[in-house]
Amino acid sequence: MCFKCLPVLLLAGAWTCQSVAAPIFYGDRNGTTVDFLGIQEDSATDLAPLFGTPSVFGDALSFNPTSFAATSALGAPLIDNTNGALGFTIQAKTGHVIDTVKFQEAGDYSLAAALGAANPLADVTVSATFFVSILEVNGTGITPVTFNGNMIFTPNLNGVFALPAHDTGGALAIWEGSITLDVQQALDDANIQGSATRVLMTLDNQLQARSNNEAVAFIQKKSVGGVAISVVPEPGTAVLALAGTLVMLSARRRRIA
């Protein structure tokens, strides 16, 4: 069992310690040309849920977090880490394949020095690593082809914001992240013919806030997803459909003759 001891200084000077909740299972969600199966989230640091209940529109899977945040106020705690893991399987529906997967997320942060501070130190960090396993090609199971990628952020590519460069004066500033995972290219690189029809995805999301006793640092995640799945007709299906059409046309010609 994992635990996160929250260094919250109470009036009595005590520390509180909270146990981390068990994984939360959201089940399956049906899209237009793909299905999202076995959606679940977990955390090694905080009480779940962090991502919250998922929703699907078209082929997009999205979350609207309400408590995914990290705070360090005047050095209490010096470092606050928040970790959230998200996992699900993408299953293409008949006649479609999984070409690319696109993720976006966004939130805001705040960095400020205390009034009269002589040496304020504070920073916040956001990171998101995606682990992809291709499990099936053209409807047939394969030895998994795996790859991973890291999200790129704005306004700072590595997702690190620090005093004094990113001083917000206590106001909230927006950050955004995005990544495109090229599933078809991973198969091409592995010299595997065909296209993916089943893909397992895991997202490891981290937020961190640090400050000394002369500054305040805060960061939160407010949206995850808008997951766009690019799908194309499965080549084998297109060939079969064309062959069937030719047979029908040939039979029609014979009847006319």
Summary of the structure (lengths in Angstrom):
residues: 257
radius of gyration: 23.8
end to end distance: 77.0
largest distance: 98.2
contacts: 814
relative contact order: 0.23
helix: 11%
strand: 57%
